[in-house]
Amino acid sequence: MLNESSILKDKNYLMLGLFICIILIFQNFYFNELMAQNQELIHLNKEVLSSHKDLIENQLKYTEDVHYMRITAQNLEEQNNELMNKAERLNELFFVQMY
């Protein structure tokens, strides 16, 4: 009877050890999967950040281009007004000399 109890106790310890090993194997597999997913998310995050950086740089370039175009348009408008004024004065001088 005592021997059977000892064998049963040994079997229980053996089953407990086996159960712990199985849990550790599954836990290791699960953590490896989580690490792989985490690395993939890090990679995707880097791509998104790179895309955002490109978008910001393009927006800054676009803003600079719009500013340059606005200044150029203002300068052209001023030059056009000056040319129109000169043309009107020349026309006035021409008509004054004709009559």
Gaussian input, Z-matrix of N, CA and C with variables (Angstrom, degrees):
# hf/3-21g

backbone

0 1
 N
 C     1     B1
 C     2     B2     1     A1
 N     3     B3     2     A2     1     D1
 C     4     B4     3     A3     2     D2
 C     5     B5     4     A4     3     D3
 N     6     B6     5     A5     4     D4
 C     7     B7     6     A6     5     D5
 C     8     B8     7     A7     6     D6
 N     9     B9     8     A8     7     D7
 C    10    B10     9     A9     8     D8
 C    11    B11    10    A10     9     D9
 N    12    B12    11    A11    10    D10
 C    13    B13    12    A12    11    D11
 C    14    B14    13    A13    12    D12
 N    15    B15    14    A14    13    D13
 C    16    B16    15    A15    14    D14
 C    17    B17    16    A16    15    D15
 N    18    B18    17    A17    16    D16
 C    19    B19    18    A18    17    D17
 C    20    B20    19    A19    18    D18
 N    21    B21    20    A20    19    D19
 C    22    B22    21    A21    20    D20
 C    23    B23    22    A22    21    D21
 N    24    B24    23    A23    22    D22
 C    25    B25    24    A24    23    D23
 C    26    B26    25    A25    24    D24
 N    27    B27    26    A26    25    D25
 C    28    B28    27    A27    26    D26
 C    29    B29    28    A28    27    D27
 N    30    B30    29    A29    28    D28
 C    31    B31    30    A30    29    D29
 C    32    B32    31    A31    30    D30
 N    33    B33    32    A32    31    D31
 C    34    B34    33    A33    32    D32
 C    35    B35    34    A34    33    D33
 N    36    B36    35    A35    34    D34
 C    37    B37    36    A36    35    D35
 C    38    B38    37    A37    36    D36
 N    39    B39    38    A38    37    D37
 C    40    B40    39    A39    38    D38
 C    41    B41    40    A40    39    D39
 N    42    B42    41    A41    40    D40
 C    43    B43    42    A42    41    D41
 C    44    B44    43    A43    42    D42
 N    45    B45    44    A44    43    D43
 C    46    B46    45    A45    44    D44
 C    47    B47    46    A46    45    D45
 N    48    B48    47    A47    46    D46
 C    49    B49    48    A48    47    D47
 C    50    B50    49    A49    48    D48
 N    51    B51    50    A50    49    D49
 C    52    B52    51    A51    50    D50
 C    53    B53    52    A52    51    D51
 N    54    B54    53    A53    52    D52
 C    55    B55    54    A54    53    D53
 C    56    B56    55    A55    54    D54
 N    57    B57    56    A56    55    D55
 C    58    B58    57    A57    56    D56
 C    59    B59    58    A58    57    D57
 N    60    B60    59    A59    58    D58
 C    61    B61    60    A60    59    D59
 C    62    B62    61    A61    60    D60
 N    63    B63    62    A62    61    D61
 C    64    B64    63    A63    62    D62
 C    65    B65    64    A64    63    D63
 N    66    B66    65    A65    64    D64
 C    67    B67    66    A66    65    D65
 C    68    B68    67    A67    66    D66
 N    69    B69    68    A68    67    D67
 C    70    B70    69    A69    68    D68
 C    71    B71    70    A70    69    D69
 N    72    B72    71    A71    70    D70
 C    73    B73    72    A72    71    D71
 C    74    B74    73    A73    72    D72
 N    75    B75    74    A74    73    D73
 C    76    B76    75    A75    74    D74
 C    77    B77    76    A76    75    D75
 N    78    B78    77    A77    76    D76
 C    79    B79    78    A78    77    D77
 C    80    B80    79    A79    78    D78
 N    81    B81    80    A80    79    D79
 C    82    B82    81    A81    80    D80
 C    83    B83    82    A82    81    D81
 N    84    B84    83    A83    82    D82
 C    85    B85    84    A84    83    D83
 C    86    B86    85    A85    84    D84
 N    87    B87    86    A86    85    D85
 C    88    B88    87    A87    86    D86
 C    89    B89    88    A88    87    D87
 N    90    B90    89    A89    88    D88
 C    91    B91    90    A90    89    D89
 C    92    B92    91    A91    90    D90
 N    93    B93    92    A92    91    D91
 C    94    B94    93    A93    92    D92
 C    95    B95    94    A94    93    D93
 N    96    B96    95    A95    94    D94
 C    97    B97    96    A96    95    D95
 C    98    B98    97    A97    96    D96
 N    99    B99    98    A98    97    D97
 C   100   B100    99    A99    98    D98
 C   101   B101   100   A100    99    D99
 N   102   B102   101   A101   100   D100
 C   103   B103   102   A102   101   D101
 C   104   B104   103   A103   102   D102
 N   105   B105   104   A104   103   D103
 C   106   B106   105   A105   104   D104
 C   107   B107   106   A106   105   D105
 N   108   B108   107   A107   106   D106
 C   109   B109   108   A108   107   D107
 C   110   B110   109   A109   108   D108
 N   111   B111   110   A110   109   D109
 C   112   B112   111   A111   110   D110
 C   113   B113   112   A112   111   D111
 N   114   B114   113   A113   112   D112
 C   115   B115   114   A114   113   D113
 C   116   B116   115   A115   114   D114
 N   117   B117   116   A116   115   D115
 C   118   B118   117   A117   116   D116
 C   119   B119   118   A118   117   D117
 N   120   B120   119   A119   118   D118
 C   121   B121   120   A120   119   D119
 C   122   B122   121   A121   120   D120
 N   123   B123   122   A122   121   D121
 C   124   B124   123   A123   122   D122
 C   125   B125   124   A124   123   D123
 N   126   B126   125   A125   124   D124
 C   127   B127   126   A126   125   D125
 C   128   B128   127   A127   126   D126
 N   129   B129   128   A128   127   D127
 C   130   B130   129   A129   128   D128
 C   131   B131   130   A130   129   D129
 N   132   B132   131   A131   130   D130
 C   133   B133   132   A132   131   D131
 C   134   B134   133   A133   132   D132
 N   135   B135   134   A134   133   D133
 C   136   B136   135   A135   134   D134
 C   137   B137   136   A136   135   D135
 N   138   B138   137   A137   136   D136
 C   139   B139   138   A138   137   D137
 C   140   B140   139   A139   138   D138
 N   141   B141   140   A140   139   D139
 C   142   B142   141   A141   140   D140
 C   143   B143   142   A142   141   D141
 N   144   B144   143   A143   142   D142
 C   145   B145   144   A144   143   D143
 C   146   B146   145   A145   144   D144
 N   147   B147   146   A146   145   D145
 C   148   B148   147   A147   146   D146
 C   149   B149   148   A148   147   D147
 N   150   B150   149   A149   148   D148
 C   151   B151   150   A150   149   D149
 C   152   B152   151   A151   150   D150
 N   153   B153   152   A152   151   D151
 C   154   B154   153   A153   152   D152
 C   155   B155   154   A154   153   D153
 N   156   B156   155   A155   154   D154
 C   157   B157   156   A156   155   D155
 C   158   B158   157   A157   156   D156
 N   159   B159   158   A158   157   D157
 C   160   B160   159   A159   158   D158
 C   161   B161   160   A160   159   D159
 N   162   B162   161   A161   160   D160
 C   163   B163   162   A162   161   D161
 C   164   B164   163   A163   162   D162
 N   165   B165   164   A164   163   D163
 C   166   B166   165   A165   164   D164
 C   167   B167   166   A166   165   D165
 N   168   B168   167   A167   166   D166
 C   169   B169   168   A168   167   D167
 C   170   B170   169   A169   168   D168
 N   171   B171   170   A170   169   D169
 C   172   B172   171   A171   170   D170
 C   173   B173   172   A172   171   D171
 N   174   B174   173   A173   172   D172
 C   175   B175   174   A174   173   D173
 C   176   B176   175   A175   174   D174
 N   177   B177   176   A176   175   D175
 C   178   B178   177   A177   176   D176
 C   179   B179   178   A178   177   D177
 N   180   B180   179   A179   178   D178
 C   181   B181   180   A180   179   D179
 C   182   B182   181   A181   180   D180
 N   183   B183   182   A182   181   D181
 C   184   B184   183   A183   182   D182
 C   185   B185   184   A184   183   D183
 N   186   B186   185   A185   184   D184
 C   187   B187   186   A186   185   D185
 C   188   B188   187   A187   186   D186
 N   189   B189   188   A188   187   D187
 C   190   B190   189   A189   188   D188
 C   191   B191   190   A190   189   D189
 N   192   B192   191   A191   190   D190
 C   193   B193   192   A192   191   D191
 C   194   B194   193   A193   192   D192
 N   195   B195   194   A194   193   D193
 C   196   B196   195   A195   194   D194
 C   197   B197   196   A196   195   D195
 N   198   B198   197   A197   196   D196
 C   199   B199   198   A198   197   D197
 C   200   B200   199   A199   198   D198
 N   201   B201   200   A200   199   D199
 C   202   B202   201   A201   200   D200
 C   203   B203   202   A202   201   D201
 N   204   B204   203   A203   202   D202
 C   205   B205   204   A204   203   D203
 C   206   B206   205   A205   204   D204
 N   207   B207   206   A206   205   D205
 C   208   B208   207   A207   206   D206
 C   209   B209   208   A208   207   D207
 N   210   B210   209   A209   208   D208
 C   211   B211   210   A210   209   D209
 C   212   B212   211   A211   210   D210
 N   213   B213   212   A212   211   D211
 C   214   B214   213   A213   212   D212
 C   215   B215   214   A214   213   D213
 N   216   B216   215   A215   214   D214
 C   217   B217   216   A216   215   D215
 C   218   B218   217   A217   216   D216
 N   219   B219   218   A218   217   D217
 C   220   B220   219   A219   218   D218
 C   221   B221   220   A220   219   D219
 N   222   B222   221   A221   220   D220
 C   223   B223   222   A222   221   D221
 C   224   B224   223   A223   222   D222
 N   225   B225   224   A224   223   D223
 C   226   B226   225   A225   224   D224
 C   227   B227   226   A226   225   D225
 N   228   B228   227   A227   226   D226
 C   229   B229   228   A228   227   D227
 C   230   B230   229   A229   228   D228
 N   231   B231   230   A230   229   D229
 C   232   B232   231   A231   230   D230
 C   233   B233   232   A232   231   D231
 N   234   B234   233   A233   232   D232
 C   235   B235   234   A234   233   D233
 C   236   B236   235   A235   234   D234
 N   237   B237   236   A236   235   D235
 C   238   B238   237   A237   236   D236
 C   239   B239   238   A238   237   D237
 N   240   B240   239   A239   238   D238
 C   241   B241   240   A240   239   D239
 C   242   B242   241   A241   240   D240
 N   243   B243   242   A242   241   D241
 C   244   B244   243   A243   242   D242
 C   245   B245   244   A244   243   D243
 N   246   B246   245   A245   244   D244
 C   247   B247   246   A246   245   D245
 C   248   B248   247   A247   246   D246
 N   249   B249   248   A248   247   D247
 C   250   B250   249   A249   248   D248
 C   251   B251   250   A250   249   D249
 N   252   B252   251   A251   250   D250
 C   253   B253   252   A252   251   D251
 C   254   B254   253   A253   252   D252
 N   255   B255   254   A254   253   D253
 C   256   B256   255   A255   254   D254
 C   257   B257   256   A256   255   D255
 N   258   B258   257   A257   256   D256
 C   259   B259   258   A258   257   D257
 C   260   B260   259   A259   258   D258
 N   261   B261   260   A260   259   D259
 C   262   B262   261   A261   260   D260
 C   263   B263   262   A262   261   D261
 N   264   B264   263   A263   262   D262
 C   265   B265   264   A264   263   D263
 C   266   B266   265   A265   264   D264
 N   267   B267   266   A266   265   D265
 C   268   B268   267   A267   266   D266
 C   269   B269   268   A268   267   D267
 N   270   B270   269   A269   268   D268
 C   271   B271   270   A270   269   D269
 C   272   B272   271   A271   270   D270
 N   273   B273   272   A272   271   D271
 C   274   B274   273   A273   272   D272
 C   275   B275   274   A274   273   D273
 N   276   B276   275   A275   274   D274
 C   277   B277   276   A276   275   D275
 C   278   B278   277   A277   276   D276
 N   279   B279   278   A278   277   D277
 C   280   B280   279   A279   278   D278
 C   281   B281   280   A280   279   D279
 N   282   B282   281   A281   280   D280
 C   283   B283   282   A282   281   D281
 C   284   B284   283   A283   282   D282
 N   285   B285   284   A284   283   D283
 C   286   B286   285   A285   284   D284
 C   287   B287   286   A286   285   D285
 N   288   B288   287   A287   286   D286
 C   289   B289   288   A288   287   D287
 C   290   B290   289   A289   288   D288
 N   291   B291   290   A290   289   D289
 C   292   B292   291   A291   290   D290
 C   293   B293   292   A292   291   D291
 N   294   B294   293   A293   292   D292
 C   295   B295   294   A294   293   D293
 C   296   B296   295   A295   294   D294

   B1=1.4409
   B2=1.5219
   B3=1.3075
   B4=1.4482
   B5=1.5169
   B6=1.3135
   B7=1.4535
   B8=1.5281
   B9=1.3313
   B10=1.4633
   B11=1.5249
   B12=1.3122
   B13=1.4649
   B14=1.5222
   B15=1.3091
   B16=1.4677
   B17=1.5272
   B18=1.3362
   B19=1.4686
   B20=1.5286
   B21=1.3427
   B22=1.4541
   B23=1.5299
   B24=1.3375
   B25=1.4609
   B26=1.5291
   B27=1.3266
   B28=1.4648
   B29=1.5328
   B30=1.3340
   B31=1.4658
   B32=1.5283
   B33=1.3304
   B34=1.4712
   B35=1.5282
   B36=1.3364
   B37=1.4732
   B38=1.5305
   B39=1.3330
   B40=1.4584
   B41=1.5342
   B42=1.3310
   B43=1.4616
   B44=1.5336
   B45=1.3377
   B46=1.4553
   B47=1.5256
   B48=1.3181
   B49=1.4666
   B50=1.5175
   B51=1.3298
   B52=1.4624
   B53=1.5298
   B54=1.3283
   B55=1.4637
   B56=1.5331
   B57=1.3298
   B58=1.4673
   B59=1.5268
   B60=1.3314
   B61=1.4737
   B62=1.5245
   B63=1.3362
   B64=1.4670
   B65=1.5262
   B66=1.3290
   B67=1.4706
   B68=1.5231
   B69=1.3312
   B70=1.4656
   B71=1.5272
   B72=1.3312
   B73=1.4688
   B74=1.5297
   B75=1.3439
   B76=1.4655
   B77=1.5319
   B78=1.3300
   B79=1.4597
   B80=1.5311
   B81=1.3194
   B82=1.4570
   B83=1.5305
   B84=1.3294
   B85=1.4614
   B86=1.5301
   B87=1.3318
   B88=1.4631
   B89=1.5292
   B90=1.3342
   B91=1.4643
   B92=1.5256
   B93=1.3273
   B94=1.4668
   B95=1.5258
   B96=1.3243
   B97=1.4651
   B98=1.5273
   B99=1.3316
   B100=1.4656
   B101=1.5242
   B102=1.3214
   B103=1.4604
   B104=1.5266
   B105=1.3328
   B106=1.4669
   B107=1.5343
   B108=1.3298
   B109=1.4641
   B110=1.5246
   B111=1.3318
   B112=1.4610
   B113=1.5276
   B114=1.3197
   B115=1.4648
   B116=1.5256
   B117=1.3261
   B118=1.4649
   B119=1.5285
   B120=1.3340
   B121=1.4653
   B122=1.5222
   B123=1.3209
   B124=1.4676
   B125=1.5220
   B126=1.3296
   B127=1.4674
   B128=1.5342
   B129=1.3351
   B130=1.4663
   B131=1.5267
   B132=1.3304
   B133=1.4606
   B134=1.5242
   B135=1.3348
   B136=1.4643
   B137=1.5263
   B138=1.3356
   B139=1.4644
   B140=1.5260
   B141=1.3422
   B142=1.4662
   B143=1.5250
   B144=1.3327
   B145=1.4641
   B146=1.5251
   B147=1.3263
   B148=1.4622
   B149=1.5305
   B150=1.3244
   B151=1.4666
   B152=1.5262
   B153=1.3431
   B154=1.4616
   B155=1.5215
   B156=1.3246
   B157=1.4667
   B158=1.5304
   B159=1.3353
   B160=1.4681
   B161=1.5283
   B162=1.3407
   B163=1.4632
   B164=1.5277
   B165=1.3229
   B166=1.4676
   B167=1.5214
   B168=1.3380
   B169=1.4660
   B170=1.5298
   B171=1.3338
   B172=1.4686
   B173=1.5271
   B174=1.3395
   B175=1.4650
   B176=1.5243
   B177=1.3406
   B178=1.4671
   B179=1.5242
   B180=1.3353
   B181=1.4661
   B182=1.5290
   B183=1.3254
   B184=1.4620
   B185=1.5325
   B186=1.3318
   B187=1.4625
   B188=1.5204
   B189=1.3351
   B190=1.4668
   B191=1.5295
   B192=1.3334
   B193=1.4694
   B194=1.5282
   B195=1.3338
   B196=1.4643
   B197=1.5253
   B198=1.3302
   B199=1.4670
   B200=1.5285
   B201=1.3335
   B202=1.4671
   B203=1.5280
   B204=1.3422
   B205=1.4659
   B206=1.5275
   B207=1.3201
   B208=1.4610
   B209=1.5298
   B210=1.3399
   B211=1.4679
   B212=1.5241
   B213=1.3404
   B214=1.4680
   B215=1.5244
   B216=1.3321
   B217=1.4695
   B218=1.5267
   B219=1.3194
   B220=1.4692
   B221=1.5249
   B222=1.3340
   B223=1.4714
   B224=1.5268
   B225=1.3257
   B226=1.4682
   B227=1.5216
   B228=1.3206
   B229=1.4671
   B230=1.5297
   B231=1.3322
   B232=1.4705
   B233=1.5298
   B234=1.3360
   B235=1.4685
   B236=1.5249
   B237=1.3196
   B238=1.4628
   B239=1.5265
   B240=1.3306
   B241=1.4682
   B242=1.5260
   B243=1.3292
   B244=1.4664
   B245=1.5279
   B246=1.3293
   B247=1.4677
   B248=1.5213
   B249=1.3240
   B250=1.4702
   B251=1.5270
   B252=1.3216
   B253=1.4715
   B254=1.5241
   B255=1.3388
   B256=1.4678
   B257=1.5241
   B258=1.3297
   B259=1.4639
   B260=1.5189
   B261=1.3302
   B262=1.4620
   B263=1.5254
   B264=1.3433
   B265=1.4699
   B266=1.5304
   B267=1.3454
   B268=1.4683
   B269=1.5196
   B270=1.3283
   B271=1.4699
   B272=1.5211
   B273=1.3315
   B274=1.4703
   B275=1.5284
   B276=1.3454
   B277=1.4661
   B278=1.5259
   B279=1.3162
   B280=1.4635
   B281=1.5231
   B282=1.3407
   B283=1.4652
   B284=1.5187
   B285=1.3316
   B286=1.4665
   B287=1.5217
   B288=1.3085
   B289=1.4654
   B290=1.5205
   B291=1.3228
   B292=1.4596
   B293=1.5169
   B294=1.2847
   B295=1.4699
   B296=1.4580
   A1=110.60
   A2=115.20
   A3=120.05
   A4=110.70
   A5=115.87
   A6=121.32
   A7=110.82
   A8=117.24
   A9=121.30
   A10=110.92
   A11=116.49
   A12=121.17
   A13=110.31
   A14=116.12
   A15=120.74
   A16=110.39
   A17=116.79
   A18=120.82
   A19=109.96
   A20=116.70
   A21=121.23
   A22=110.78
   A23=115.46
   A24=120.47
   A25=110.10
   A26=116.85
   A27=120.61
   A28=111.05
   A29=117.13
   A30=120.97
   A31=110.51
   A32=115.92
   A33=119.24
   A34=110.86
   A35=116.32
   A36=119.25
   A37=110.97
   A38=115.10
   A39=119.82
   A40=110.61
   A41=117.30
   A42=121.54
   A43=110.58
   A44=116.53
   A45=120.38
   A46=110.27
   A47=117.05
   A48=121.31
   A49=111.15
   A50=116.85
   A51=121.70
   A52=110.74
   A53=116.36
   A54=120.98
   A55=110.85
   A56=116.39
   A57=120.69
   A58=110.25
   A59=117.53
   A60=120.88
   A61=110.98
   A62=116.60
   A63=120.21
   A64=110.19
   A65=117.04
   A66=120.73
   A67=110.12
   A68=117.81
   A69=121.29
   A70=111.47
   A71=117.34
   A72=120.72
   A73=110.08
   A74=116.99
   A75=119.89
   A76=111.60
   A77=115.48
   A78=119.50
   A79=110.33
   A80=117.06
   A81=121.38
   A82=110.46
   A83=117.03
   A84=121.31
   A85=110.68
   A86=116.62
   A87=121.49
   A88=110.90
   A89=117.24
   A90=120.17
   A91=111.40
   A92=117.79
   A93=119.95
   A94=110.90
   A95=116.71
   A96=120.43
   A97=110.75
   A98=116.24
   A99=119.68
   A100=111.45
   A101=117.33
   A102=120.39
   A103=110.61
   A104=117.16
   A105=120.46
   A106=110.48
   A107=116.66
   A108=120.04
   A109=110.84
   A110=116.29
   A111=120.55
   A112=110.51
   A113=117.85
   A114=121.07
   A115=110.75
   A116=116.44
   A117=120.04
   A118=110.71
   A119=116.39
   A120=120.02
   A121=111.42
   A122=117.37
   A123=120.89
   A124=109.68
   A125=116.70
   A126=120.88
   A127=110.82
   A128=116.68
   A129=120.26
   A130=111.02
   A131=116.29
   A132=120.56
   A133=110.74
   A134=116.88
   A135=120.21
   A136=110.63
   A137=116.96
   A138=120.27
   A139=111.25
   A140=116.20
   A141=120.27
   A142=110.05
   A143=116.94
   A144=120.10
   A145=111.12
   A146=116.17
   A147=119.88
   A148=110.46
   A149=116.71
   A150=120.70
   A151=110.80
   A152=116.43
   A153=119.80
   A154=110.67
   A155=116.52
   A156=120.19
   A157=109.70
   A158=116.16
   A159=119.97
   A160=111.33
   A161=116.33
   A162=119.78
   A163=111.26
   A164=116.64
   A165=120.14
   A166=110.20
   A167=116.57
   A168=119.65
   A169=110.99
   A170=116.77
   A171=120.28
   A172=111.09
   A173=116.74
   A174=119.99
   A175=110.56
   A176=116.89
   A177=120.02
   A178=110.90
   A179=116.27
   A180=120.04
   A181=110.28
   A182=116.45
   A183=121.08
   A184=110.21
   A185=116.49
   A186=120.56
   A187=110.77
   A188=116.43
   A189=120.28
   A190=110.67
   A191=116.47
   A192=120.36
   A193=111.15
   A194=116.76
   A195=120.19
   A196=109.81
   A197=116.79
   A198=120.55
   A199=110.14
   A200=116.60
   A201=120.71
   A202=110.68
   A203=116.62
   A204=120.22
   A205=110.70
   A206=117.75
   A207=120.95
   A208=110.36
   A209=116.27
   A210=120.02
   A211=110.29
   A212=116.40
   A213=120.42
   A214=110.75
   A215=117.00
   A216=120.40
   A217=110.65
   A218=116.94
   A219=119.53
   A220=110.76
   A221=116.53
   A222=119.86
   A223=111.38
   A224=116.76
   A225=119.86
   A226=111.21
   A227=116.49
   A228=119.61
   A229=110.53
   A230=117.02
   A231=120.11
   A232=110.85
   A233=116.66
   A234=119.99
   A235=110.80
   A236=116.17
   A237=120.50
   A238=110.31
   A239=117.19
   A240=120.23
   A241=110.94
   A242=117.01
   A243=120.33
   A244=111.00
   A245=116.61
   A246=120.13
   A247=111.59
   A248=116.77
   A249=119.83
   A250=110.07
   A251=117.39
   A252=120.47
   A253=110.81
   A254=117.23
   A255=120.74
   A256=110.62
   A257=116.82
   A258=120.46
   A259=110.52
   A260=117.69
   A261=120.73
   A262=110.59
   A263=117.16
   A264=119.84
   A265=111.15
   A266=116.01
   A267=118.67
   A268=111.31
   A269=117.06
   A270=120.42
   A271=110.76
   A272=115.80
   A273=119.22
   A274=110.45
   A275=117.05
   A276=120.28
   A277=110.96
   A278=116.39
   A279=120.78
   A280=110.65
   A281=116.38
   A282=119.36
   A283=111.59
   A284=117.43
   A285=120.41
   A286=109.38
   A287=118.00
   A288=121.24
   A289=111.23
   A290=117.68
   A291=119.92
   A292=111.46
   A293=119.57
   A294=121.65
   A295=109.46
   D1=-43.38
   D2=179.66
   D3=-66.08
   D4=-38.11
   D5=179.33
   D6=-65.62
   D7=-40.87
   D8=178.59
   D9=-64.37
   D10=-40.25
   D11=178.20
   D12=-63.37
   D13=-39.71
   D14=178.95
   D15=-66.34
   D16=-41.95
   D17=179.17
   D18=-65.24
   D19=-42.34
   D20=178.90
   D21=-63.17
   D22=-40.49
   D23=178.15
   D24=-64.34
   D25=-42.85
   D26=177.91
   D27=-63.00
   D28=-40.02
   D29=177.93
   D30=-63.21
   D31=-41.00
   D32=178.98
   D33=-62.68
   D34=-43.18
   D35=178.02
   D36=-64.31
   D37=-39.37
   D38=178.60
   D39=-64.12
   D40=-43.31
   D41=178.50
   D42=-65.52
   D43=-39.81
   D44=177.76
   D45=-63.04
   D46=-43.89
   D47=177.87
   D48=-62.50
   D49=-43.22
   D50=178.06
   D51=-63.25
   D52=-42.83
   D53=178.52
   D54=-61.79
   D55=-43.59
   D56=178.81
   D57=-63.09
   D58=-41.46
   D59=178.50
   D60=-62.66
   D61=-43.35
   D62=179.54
   D63=-63.37
   D64=-43.64
   D65=178.12
   D66=-60.46
   D67=-43.85
   D68=179.87
   D69=-63.61
   D70=-38.78
   D71=178.64
   D72=-64.32
   D73=-47.42
   D74=178.70
   D75=-63.70
   D76=-39.52
   D77=179.19
   D78=-64.02
   D79=-42.06
   D80=178.31
   D81=-62.69
   D82=-44.61
   D83=177.72
   D84=-60.95
   D85=-44.80
   D86=-179.11
   D87=-63.14
   D88=-44.53
   D89=179.51
   D90=-66.30
   D91=-35.59
   D92=175.73
   D93=-63.72
   D94=-40.60
   D95=176.62
   D96=-63.17
   D97=-43.69
   D98=178.45
   D99=-62.79
   D100=-39.53
   D101=178.94
   D102=-65.16
   D103=-40.32
   D104=178.45
   D105=-64.26
   D106=-43.58
   D107=177.69
   D108=-63.63
   D109=-39.09
   D110=179.11
   D111=-63.70
   D112=-42.00
   D113=178.01
   D114=-63.76
   D115=-39.31
   D116=178.02
   D117=-64.80
   D118=-41.72
   D119=177.57
   D120=-64.92
   D121=-38.52
   D122=177.11
   D123=-62.31
   D124=-43.74
   D125=178.80
   D126=-61.91
   D127=-45.84
   D128=178.62
   D129=-62.98
   D130=-39.17
   D131=179.05
   D132=-63.12
   D133=-39.72
   D134=177.52
   D135=-63.66
   D136=-40.41
   D137=178.18
   D138=-64.05
   D139=-42.18
   D140=179.35
   D141=-64.30
   D142=-43.54
   D143=178.81
   D144=-62.80
   D145=-39.51
   D146=177.97
   D147=-63.99
   D148=-41.64
   D149=178.06
   D150=-64.01
   D151=-42.04
   D152=178.10
   D153=-63.16
   D154=-39.71
   D155=178.64
   D156=-61.98
   D157=-44.71
   D158=178.20
   D159=-61.57
   D160=-41.71
   D161=179.09
   D162=-63.40
   D163=-41.67
   D164=179.34
   D165=-64.97
   D166=-43.42
   D167=178.41
   D168=-62.42
   D169=-41.91
   D170=178.02
   D171=-64.80
   D172=-38.85
   D173=178.36
   D174=-64.37
   D175=-41.71
   D176=178.14
   D177=-63.59
   D178=-42.60
   D179=178.93
   D180=-64.19
   D181=-42.20
   D182=178.22
   D183=-61.65
   D184=-42.82
   D185=179.17
   D186=-62.54
   D187=-42.80
   D188=177.39
   D189=-63.03
   D190=-42.31
   D191=179.35
   D192=-63.18
   D193=-42.87
   D194=179.51
   D195=-64.05
   D196=-41.63
   D197=178.32
   D198=-61.95
   D199=-44.65
   D200=178.51
   D201=-61.74
   D202=-42.96
   D203=179.97
   D204=-64.79
   D205=-39.04
   D206=179.65
   D207=-64.28
   D208=-45.17
   D209=178.74
   D210=-63.69
   D211=-43.02
   D212=178.82
   D213=-61.66
   D214=-42.61
   D215=179.22
   D216=-63.74
   D217=-40.97
   D218=178.19
   D219=-63.80
   D220=-43.92
   D221=178.75
   D222=-63.24
   D223=-42.24
   D224=178.30
   D225=-64.70
   D226=-38.20
   D227=177.97
   D228=-64.75
   D229=-41.67
   D230=177.04
   D231=-63.15
   D232=-44.40
   D233=178.47
   D234=-62.83
   D235=-40.65
   D236=178.71
   D237=-62.69
   D238=-43.76
   D239=178.18
   D240=-62.11
   D241=-42.24
   D242=177.92
   D243=-62.17
   D244=-44.03
   D245=178.63
   D246=-64.29
   D247=-39.53
   D248=177.91
   D249=-63.95
   D250=-42.45
   D251=178.08
   D252=-62.81
   D253=-43.43
   D254=178.44
   D255=-63.51
   D256=-40.86
   D257=179.21
   D258=-64.13
   D259=-40.69
   D260=178.15
   D261=-64.29
   D262=-42.19
   D263=178.39
   D264=-64.19
   D265=-41.43
   D266=177.62
   D267=-63.19
   D268=-41.24
   D269=177.05
   D270=-61.89
   D271=-43.61
   D272=178.75
   D273=-61.62
   D274=-44.38
   D275=179.05
   D276=-63.57
   D277=-40.40
   D278=-179.96
   D279=-62.98
   D280=-47.00
   D281=-179.34
   D282=-68.83
   D283=-33.69
   D284=177.95
   D285=-65.44
   D286=-41.47
   D287=-179.17
   D288=-71.21
   D289=-31.08
   D290=179.81
   D291=-70.10
   D292=-32.12
   D293=-175.43
   D294=-105.26

